[in-house]
Every structure is written in structure tokens, then in C-alpha cells.
Amino acid sequence: MKFIAHINVMPLKELLDPQGKAVNNSLHNLGLTQVQDVRIGKHVVLHIDAPSQADAENATREACKKLLANQVMESFEFTITEG
């Protein structure tokens, strides 16, 4: 079966996000002062061929832990859909 994994990788909340801070400051400079906080992460889409959704979830989790997310500084979450 074919699956699509949508993965969001974000900096840990406890850590400073310099990119997010710069974007937040720029938005305030543009007059968008209602924006209170910005966190910048990445969105990854994987197309997976696996026998089951559980296998697709395991492959996605392994990819995140081994390559896509630095777990010292980032967290990840994902959803799997049939594709």
C-alpha cells in the first residue's frame, strides 16, 4: 500500500529560536504587532510503500529519529494518510 507521511519538525520550546525571533521582529516592523511569537520549523512529506499503516508509521518514526530531526534540539510529530 502507498502512504503519505506529513512530518512537522520544530525547535524544542525550551530553546531559543533565532529565526523565529527575527521573523517576529520583522513582522512588528511591518506593523503586524498582533503577532506575539513565531517559531520556525520544517515540514517534510514522505511517500512510503509499506504493507500496513503501522509499518508506514514505524518507517516514518525511524526516519525522523535517525535523520530528519535532531532530538537534542527538535521535536517532531507526523500524520500518515493513504495515498
N, C-alpha and C positions, 0 to 999 in steps of 0.2 A: 504494500500500500504506500501511497505517497502522502507525506505530511509536510506542513509548513510550520516552522518554529519562529515566532516573533520574540526576540530577546531584547530586554532593556537592561543596560549596564549603567549604573550610576555611582558616583563617588559616595563613600560612606558619609552619613550625616554628621558624624563627629569630626570629619576632616574639612579643612578649608578648600573651597572650590574657586581657584583664582579666575578661571574662565567665566564662571557664573557671576562672580563679583564684578568683573569688567563689563559684562553684558548688562548687569543690573545698573551699574553707574551710567553706562551709555544710554540706557532707556530713560533714566532720570534726566539726563542731559537733553533728551529729546522731548521732555515734558510728560513722560509716562510715569509720573510719580506714584501712581496707584499700585505699581508692581513693587512688591515687598521683598521678594527673594527669587533668585534664579539659580538653578542647578543644571549644569551641562553634563550630559552623558552621551551614550551612543545606542543606536537601535540597529540590531543585526537580524537579518532574515536568513534562515537556513531552509533549504528544500531537502527533505530527508526521505529516503526509500527504506522503509522498515516493515517488518511483519505485523507490528501492532503499535498502538499509540503508546503503550508502556515502553516499548523498545525505542520509539522516537524520543520520548521524554528522557530516557536514560542516555541516549546519544547526545541530546541537547545539553543535559546537565554536565556530562563529561567534557564536551567542547567548551562550555563556559568555565569549568574549573581548571582545565588544562591550558586553555589558550585565550579565550575571549575576555575573561575578567581577571584582574589582579585582586585576589580575595583579601589581600592585606589592606587595599585602599578602595575597593569597589564591591558593590553588591550587585546581584543580578536576579531577574525574575523573567519568566517566559510563559507563553501560551502556545499550545500545539493545536492546529486545526487540520482536518483532512484536506488534501489539495490534490 
